[in-house]
């Protein structure tokens, strides 16, 4: 409740929350809001020259290169992008939390092996690794989500590892051990609750990164495959019409930008609220 009250006092966070809420409403209500089937190639969806229809008239945001309603495809594309963003980032945070907490608490050879593996994963360029994995595993909605999760967990693991290493040396943990508390009680009752704020902040900030990475993979042709719409593959399908039909790039690009900005604004605000060391900075 305190976090929500603090968020309500920050105009930038409220702006971000408003955008996120609007995107969620549009995505969830796509079947009711969309005026056309997103995959329907309409007879009057192209000009006499075979070019996409510009915004206006019955096509609010125009049509794409196949005569499909762009507004309808953007609505269903929001569902794809948000599903991947939430699922992929949730899995990434879970993996990073588990690896970082285990390595920080166990230390010894277990911690060394886990953190050296984390360092190895960090050495690979995330985008290149995602492209390779997506190409090998035959892209689909859930495959893309898992691929993004597999390249995004390392930063979370590093942060959680550092925090856990500090926590295990605290007096209250030492006292629990002296009283004979088991590892499970110490980890889940005393260490994990202290890591929840970090997981929340990284979970929020990471959605923006995930949405951008999904759009990048789809634009490169190794993300969500047509005809299933996503904001990235809408741009990919329209790249030969950048000048002739700029709305095909502008509208999905603007949605990607606004969504990433919104999650970043909310994530920054949560970091300031949940981490006392950040309060008053910038």
N, C-alpha and C positions, 0 to 999 in steps of 0.2 A: 504493500500500500504506500509506503514512504517513497519507493522508487517511482510509482505512478504520479504522486503529488509533485515530486521533483521534476519529472518529465513535463508535467503540465505547466511548469513555470518557465520552461525554455522554449521560445518561439521556434527555433530551428528544429527541435525535437517534435514539436506539435505539427510543423509543416511536414516532416518526414512521416509521422504517424498518419497524417491525413492522406498522403500519397499512397502509403502501404494499404490503408483501409480501402481507398478507392480502387486500387489494383485488385485487391482480394474480392471486392464486391463484383467487379467486372468479370474476373476469372470464374468465380463460383456461379455467377448468374449468366454466363455466356449462352447456355441453351435458351434462356428466356429473352436475353437482350439482343442477341445476334439476329439481324433481319434476314439473313440468308444462310444456307448450309455452307460452311467454310470450304468444302470441296466441290461445290457445284460450279461448273464452268458454264456460265450463262450465255445465251445466244446474243443478248444485247450488251454483254460485258466488255466488248472490244469495239473500237472504232471501225469504220469501213476499211481503213488501211491495216487493220489487225493490231493496232497499238492499244495499250491500256487506257481505260476511261479515266479522265481527271476527276478530282473530288467535286461533288455537287450532284444535285438531282437525287435519284433513287440510291446512288452509291455515295454515301456520306464522305468517305475518304478515298473514293476512286476504286479502281479494280487493278488486279495484278496482270502479269503477262499472259495468263491463261483465261482471263475474264472472270476471275473469282472476286467476290467482294472483299476488299482489303480490311474493312472494319470488322467483319465477322472473323476473318483469319487472325487479326490481332487479338481479338477477345479469346479465341481458343488458344492462340499462341501464349497468352498470359498464363493460362492454366499449365501449359507445358513448362514454361520457364520457372514458374513458382513451385511446381511439383519437384522439378530437378533441384531448384535452389534449396528447398526445405529438406528434401530427403538426402541429397548429397551432403549438405552441410551438417545435418543431424548425424549422419554416419561418420563424417570426418571428425566432428567434435567428440563423439563417443569413442572412436578409435584413439584419437589423440589423448583424451582424458585417461583411458585405460593404460595406454603405453607409458605416458608420462608419470602417472601416479604409481604404477608398478615399478618403474625404473627408479623413481625417487625414493620410494619406500624400501624396496628390497636392497638396492645398491649392490655391491659385490659384482660377481660375474653376470648375474641376471641384468642388473642395471647397465653394465658396460655393453653387453650384447645388444640390448634394446636401443640404447642411445647411439651406438655406432651404426646400427641399421637405420635409425632416424637420420643420422648425418649422411649416410649413403643416399637415402631418398632425397634429401635436401640438395645433394650435389647435382641431381638431374634437373634440367630445365622443366618446370611443371607443364608448360604448354606442349613442349616436344614429347614428354612422356605421355601426356593425355592423348595426343594425336596418335602415337604408336599403339597405345592400348585400345583406343576406340577403333582404329583400323583393323586390329587383330581380332577383336571380339564382336565384329559386325554390329554397328551402331543401332541402338534402339533407345527408347525413353529410359528404361531402367538400367541398361548397360552404360549409357552416358552418365547417369546419376552415380553409379558405382565407380566409374572411371574417375570422375571428378573428386569423389570422396577419397579415392586411393592416392591422389596427388595433393590433397589439401590438408591432411591430418598432421603433417610433420610440424607445422608452426605451433599448433595447439599442444602437441606432445612436448616440445621444447619449453614452452611457457609453463605448463603444468609440472614438468620435471623440476624446473628451478624452484617453483613455489613449494612443491612437496619436500624437496631437500631442506628448505628453510623450516617447514612445519615440523619435520621429524626431530628437529633439535630443540623445539620449544619445550618449556618446563611442563606444560600440561600433558604433553605426550610422554615425557619421561615419567611423570607421576602415574599415568595410566599403566605404563609398563611395570613400574615398581609394585603396583597393586595387582599385577598378574593378568591384566586384560589381554585377550587374544588379538591376533593380527586383524581378524575380521572386524572386531569392535573398534579398534583404533582407526582402521581405514575408513569404515563406513559411518561411524558415529562422530569422529573428530577431525579427520583429514578431508574427506569428501565434502562436507558442508562448507569448508573454507575455500574449496575450489569451485563451488557452484557459481559465484559471481563471475569468475574468469570464464567459465564455460558459457554463461549467458552472453557476456560481452563478445566473445569470439564467435559464438553462434550467430549473433546479430550481424556483426561486421562481415562474417564469412559469407552470408547470403549474397551480399553485393558482389563479392569476388566470384562466387559460384555462378550467379546469373550472367556476369560478364564472360566467364570462361565457357559456359554453355553456348552463349551467343557466338563466341569466337569459333568454337568447334563446329557449330552448325554452319557458320559462314564459310568455313574451310571445307565443308562437305563431309565431315566425319562425326557430326553430331546427330541430332534427331533427324530422321530421314523423311522427306516428302512422301506422301501428301500430308502427313501430320504436321500442322503448323507450329513453328516456334519463331520468336522474333529474329533469331539469328538466321534461320534458313529462309525466311521471307526476304531478307537482304541478299542472301546468297543467290536465290532464284532470280533476283532483279538486278544483278550487278551489271548486266549489259544495257540496262535502261537508266543508268545513273543520271544522265543528262536529259534524256527524252521524257522520263517519268520520275522526277526527283521525289515525289511523295512516297514512292515505294521504299525509299531509303530513309527519308526524313521521319516518318511516323514510327516505324519500329525502332529506329535509332534513338528517337526522343524518349520512347517508353523505356528502353534499356537504360538510358542515362538517368531518367527520373527515378526509376526503381532502385538502381545502384546508389544514387545520391540519397534517397530516402532511408535506406537501411544503414548507410554510413552515418547519417545525421543521428539516427536513433542509437546506433552502436556507440558513437562518440559520447552522446549524452549519458548512456548507461555506464560507460567507463568512468565518467566524471562522478556519477552518483555512487557507484558500487566500490570504487577504489579511492579511499580517502587521500592517497598521495597525489591524485590527479586534480583534486579540487582547487579551484582558483587559478589553474594554469590556462594560458591562452584563451 
